[in-house]
Amino acid sequence: MTQTVAVLGTGKIGEALLSGMIRAGWPASALLVTTRRAERAEELRTRYGVEAVTNADAAKRADTLILAVKPQDMNRLLDELAPHVSAERLVISAAAGITTATIESRLAPNTPVVRVMPNTPVLVDEGMSVISGGSHATVEHLAHTEEIFGGVGKTLRVPESQQDAATALSGSGPAYFYFLVEAMTDAGILLGLPRAQAHDLIVQAAIGAAVMLRDSGEHPVKLREAVTSPAGTTINAIRELENHGVRAALIAALEAARDRSRELASGNG
């Protein structure tokens, strides 16, 4: 942890990474941040004791640069960084749909680039960050990236060819669960429950089901069958879900998200 790490574009995800690194033992003196607004920079300085710098200064001083900006802001950021980033720097991109090849082409030859797709549960240290190395990234670069993102959840290495699928499944995944909880809450209200009670019942059911999926090692079909008694309430509900094509709709939704990730990667923003 003697290296200096800079988080460029320290919004919610960037701040979550910053906070996770500090909790994992990174000294504030080894961390730099960049922001668009001066008041945001002051907020981060006060909260974490880190130094706020310009993008150019971060590129000159940091050993590792984490690009935590929105995809549409990446071109502008790379324009700022290109004159200052040497091939000894590790560049980590957390921008959806931006390929390592795209970033490599804008920086000095042989610059190591790692692509990461985190999801929003990194804000509560329960994220999943999917990691892929570019053509110049070594095993050590990937391990260093895992060390950083492991402070806010789990990490998984995949070939970059699978990043668009991982974005659809994991990066966007929390939104699907929120959508489902929203719909189930409305159903609970329709069935006569107050909104707060319906919400609490569904959220705890979701937490319990997630823990059972994680810890039991059982296939989801077996866990579902354990709840589904013959001629009972659950099987009637599942029949309606199948009749309304919920399974097919989920598959189509994930394919649409994957395709949009590919469009972003090709520059069709």
C-alpha positions as CSV (number, residue, x, y, z in Angstrom):
1,M,0.0,0.0,0.0
2,T,2.9,2.3,-0.6
3,Q,1.6,3.3,-4.0
4,T,-0.4,6.5,-4.6
5,V,-3.9,5.9,-6.0
6,A,-6.0,8.7,-7.5
7,V,-9.8,8.5,-8.0
8,L,-10.8,10.7,-10.9
9,G,-14.4,11.8,-10.8
10,T,-15.2,11.1,-7.2
11,G,-19.0,10.8,-7.3
12,K,-20.9,8.1,-5.4
13,I,-19.0,5.1,-6.8
14,G,-15.7,6.9,-6.5
15,E,-16.3,7.9,-2.9
16,A,-17.4,4.4,-2.1
17,L,-14.0,3.1,-3.4
18,L,-12.2,5.8,-1.5
19,S,-13.9,5.0,1.7
20,G,-13.3,1.2,1.2
21,M,-9.6,1.7,0.6
22,I,-9.3,3.8,3.8
23,R,-11.1,1.2,5.8
24,A,-8.8,-1.5,4.3
25,G,-5.8,0.4,5.6
26,W,-4.7,2.7,2.8
27,P,-3.3,5.9,4.4
28,A,-5.1,9.1,3.3
29,S,-1.7,10.5,2.3
30,A,-1.5,7.9,-0.4
31,L,-4.9,8.8,-1.9
32,L,-5.8,11.7,-4.3
33,V,-9.2,12.7,-5.6
34,T,-10.4,14.9,-8.5
35,T,-13.8,16.5,-8.7
36,R,-15.6,19.0,-10.9
37,R,-16.7,21.3,-8.1
38,A,-14.6,23.0,-5.5
39,E,-17.2,22.4,-2.8
40,R,-17.2,18.7,-3.5
41,A,-13.4,18.7,-3.2
42,E,-13.6,20.4,0.2
43,E,-16.2,17.9,1.4
44,L,-13.9,15.0,0.5
45,R,-10.9,16.7,2.1
46,T,-12.8,17.2,5.3
47,R,-14.4,13.8,5.4
48,Y,-11.4,11.6,4.5
49,G,-8.3,13.8,4.9
50,V,-7.3,13.2,1.3
51,E,-5.8,15.7,-1.1
52,A,-7.9,17.1,-4.0
53,V,-6.0,17.8,-7.2
54,T,-6.5,18.4,-10.9
55,N,-6.8,15.6,-13.4
56,A,-3.4,16.5,-14.8
57,D,-1.8,16.6,-11.4
58,A,-3.3,13.2,-10.6
59,A,-1.9,11.7,-13.8
60,K,1.6,13.0,-12.9
61,R,1.7,11.9,-9.3
62,A,-0.4,8.8,-8.9
63,D,0.8,5.2,-9.6
64,T,-2.7,4.0,-10.2
65,L,-5.5,6.1,-11.8
66,I,-9.1,5.0,-11.3
67,L,-11.3,6.6,-13.9
68,A,-14.7,6.8,-12.2
69,V,-16.5,9.1,-14.6
70,K,-19.6,8.5,-16.7
71,P,-19.0,7.0,-20.2
72,Q,-20.0,10.3,-21.9
73,D,-17.3,12.1,-20.0
74,M,-14.5,9.7,-20.8
75,N,-13.2,11.3,-24.0
76,R,-12.8,14.7,-22.3
77,L,-11.0,13.1,-19.4
78,L,-8.6,11.1,-21.6
79,D,-7.8,14.3,-23.5
80,E,-6.7,15.8,-20.2
81,L,-4.7,12.8,-19.1
82,A,-3.0,11.7,-22.3
83,P,-0.1,14.2,-22.2
84,H,0.7,13.2,-18.6
85,V,0.2,9.4,-18.3
86,S,3.3,7.3,-18.7
87,A,3.3,3.6,-19.5
88,E,4.4,3.0,-15.8
89,R,0.9,4.0,-14.6
90,L,-1.9,1.6,-14.1
91,V,-5.2,2.9,-15.4
92,I,-8.4,1.4,-14.1
93,S,-11.7,2.3,-15.8
94,A,-15.0,1.9,-14.1
95,A,-17.0,3.4,-17.0
96,A,-19.6,1.2,-18.5
97,G,-19.1,0.1,-22.1
98,I,-15.6,1.7,-22.6
99,T,-13.2,-1.0,-23.8
100,T,-9.6,-1.3,-22.7
101,A,-8.6,-1.0,-26.3
102,T,-10.3,2.4,-26.6
103,I,-8.4,3.7,-23.6
104,E,-5.1,2.2,-24.6
105,S,-5.4,3.9,-28.0
106,R,-5.6,7.3,-26.3
107,L,-2.7,6.9,-23.9
108,A,1.1,6.2,-24.2
109,P,2.0,2.9,-25.9
110,N,2.0,-0.2,-23.6
111,T,0.0,1.6,-20.8
112,P,-1.6,-1.1,-18.7
113,V,-5.4,-0.7,-18.5
114,V,-7.9,-2.7,-16.5
115,R,-11.7,-2.5,-17.0
116,V,-14.0,-2.9,-14.1
117,M,-17.8,-3.0,-13.9
118,P,-18.9,-2.4,-10.3
119,N,-22.5,-2.1,-9.2
120,T,-24.1,0.3,-6.8
121,P,-24.1,-2.1,-3.7
122,V,-20.4,-1.1,-3.4
123,L,-22.0,1.9,-1.5
124,V,-22.8,-0.6,1.3
125,D,-19.7,-2.9,0.8
126,E,-21.8,-5.6,-0.9
127,G,-20.8,-4.8,-4.5
128,M,-19.7,-7.1,-7.3
129,S,-16.9,-5.7,-9.4
130,V,-16.2,-7.6,-12.7
131,I,-12.6,-7.2,-13.8
132,S,-10.9,-7.6,-17.2
133,G,-7.3,-6.9,-18.1
134,G,-6.3,-5.1,-21.3
135,S,-3.5,-6.2,-23.6
136,H,-0.7,-4.8,-21.4
137,A,-2.2,-5.6,-17.9
138,T,-0.3,-8.2,-16.0
139,V,-1.4,-10.6,-13.2
140,E,0.0,-8.2,-10.7
141,H,-2.1,-5.3,-12.2
142,L,-5.3,-7.5,-11.9
143,A,-4.4,-8.5,-8.3
144,H,-3.9,-4.8,-7.4
145,T,-7.3,-3.9,-8.9
146,E,-8.9,-6.7,-6.9
147,E,-7.2,-5.4,-3.7
148,I,-8.8,-2.0,-4.3
149,F,-12.3,-3.1,-5.3
150,G,-12.3,-6.0,-2.8
151,G,-12.7,-3.4,0.0
152,V,-16.3,-2.8,-1.2
153,G,-17.5,-6.3,-2.0
154,K,-16.6,-9.2,-4.1
155,T,-14.6,-9.3,-7.4
156,L,-14.7,-11.6,-10.4
157,R,-12.2,-11.8,-13.3
158,V,-13.7,-12.4,-16.7
159,P,-12.4,-12.1,-20.3
160,E,-13.3,-8.7,-21.6
161,S,-15.5,-10.3,-24.3
162,Q,-17.9,-11.2,-21.4
163,Q,-18.0,-7.7,-19.9
164,D,-21.1,-6.6,-21.8
165,A,-23.0,-9.7,-20.5
166,A,-21.7,-9.0,-16.9
167,T,-22.8,-5.4,-17.2
168,A,-26.3,-6.6,-18.1
169,L,-26.4,-9.1,-15.3
170,S,-24.5,-7.6,-12.5
171,G,-23.9,-3.9,-13.3
172,S,-27.6,-3.3,-14.0
173,G,-28.8,-6.2,-11.8
174,P,-29.7,-4.2,-8.6
175,A,-32.2,-2.1,-10.6
176,Y,-34.1,-5.3,-11.6
177,F,-34.5,-6.3,-8.0
178,Y,-35.6,-2.7,-7.0
179,F,-38.1,-2.9,-9.8
180,L,-39.4,-6.3,-8.5
181,V,-39.6,-5.0,-4.9
182,E,-41.5,-1.9,-6.2
183,A,-44.0,-4.2,-8.0
184,M,-44.4,-6.5,-5.1
185,T,-45.0,-3.6,-2.7
186,D,-47.8,-2.4,-4.9
187,A,-49.2,-5.9,-4.9
188,G,-49.1,-6.0,-1.1
189,I,-51.0,-2.7,-1.0
190,L,-53.6,-4.1,-3.4
191,L,-53.9,-7.1,-1.1
192,G,-54.7,-4.8,1.9
193,L,-51.3,-4.2,3.6
194,P,-50.0,-0.8,4.5
195,R,-47.1,0.3,2.3
196,A,-44.5,0.3,5.1
197,Q,-45.5,-3.2,6.2
198,A,-45.5,-4.5,2.6
199,H,-42.1,-3.0,2.1
200,D,-40.6,-4.5,5.2
201,L,-42.0,-8.0,4.5
202,I,-40.6,-8.0,0.9
203,V,-37.2,-6.5,1.8
204,Q,-36.6,-9.1,4.6
205,A,-37.8,-11.9,2.3
206,A,-35.2,-10.7,-0.3
207,I,-32.4,-10.5,2.2
208,G,-33.2,-14.0,3.6
209,A,-33.5,-15.5,0.1
210,A,-30.2,-13.9,-1.0
211,V,-28.4,-15.2,2.1
212,M,-29.8,-18.7,1.5
213,L,-28.7,-18.6,-2.1
214,R,-25.2,-17.5,-1.1
215,D,-24.7,-19.8,1.9
216,S,-26.6,-23.0,1.2
217,G,-24.9,-24.0,-2.0
218,E,-28.2,-25.2,-3.3
219,H,-29.5,-24.6,-6.8
220,P,-32.2,-21.9,-6.9
221,V,-34.7,-24.5,-8.3
222,K,-34.3,-26.6,-5.1
223,L,-34.7,-23.6,-2.9
224,R,-37.8,-22.6,-4.8
225,E,-39.2,-26.2,-4.6
226,A,-38.8,-26.2,-0.8
227,V,-41.3,-23.3,-0.6
228,T,-43.6,-24.7,-3.3
229,S,-46.0,-27.3,-1.7
230,P,-48.5,-29.2,-3.9
231,A,-51.7,-27.2,-4.6
232,G,-50.4,-24.4,-2.4
233,T,-50.2,-20.7,-2.6
234,T,-46.7,-20.5,-4.1
235,I,-47.4,-22.7,-7.0
236,N,-50.4,-20.7,-7.9
237,A,-48.3,-17.6,-7.9
238,I,-45.6,-19.2,-10.0
239,R,-48.1,-20.4,-12.5
240,E,-49.3,-16.8,-13.1
241,L,-45.7,-15.6,-13.5
242,E,-45.1,-18.2,-16.2
243,N,-48.5,-17.4,-17.8
244,H,-47.4,-13.8,-18.1
245,G,-44.0,-14.6,-19.5
246,V,-42.0,-13.2,-16.7
247,R,-39.0,-15.6,-17.4
248,A,-39.0,-14.7,-21.1
249,A,-39.3,-11.0,-20.2
250,L,-36.2,-11.2,-17.9
251,I,-34.1,-12.9,-20.6
252,A,-35.2,-10.3,-23.2
253,A,-34.4,-7.5,-20.7
254,L,-30.9,-8.8,-20.1
255,E,-30.3,-9.1,-23.8
256,A,-31.4,-5.5,-24.3
257,A,-29.0,-4.3,-21.6
258,R,-26.1,-6.3,-23.1
259,D,-26.8,-4.8,-26.5
260,R,-26.8,-1.3,-25.1
261,S,-23.5,-2.0,-23.5
262,R,-22.1,-3.0,-26.9
263,E,-23.5,0.2,-28.4
264,L,-21.7,2.2,-25.8
265,A,-18.5,0.3,-26.4
266,S,-18.8,1.1,-30.2
267,G,-19.2,4.8,-29.5
268,N,-22.9,4.9,-30.2
269,G,-23.8,6.8,-27.0
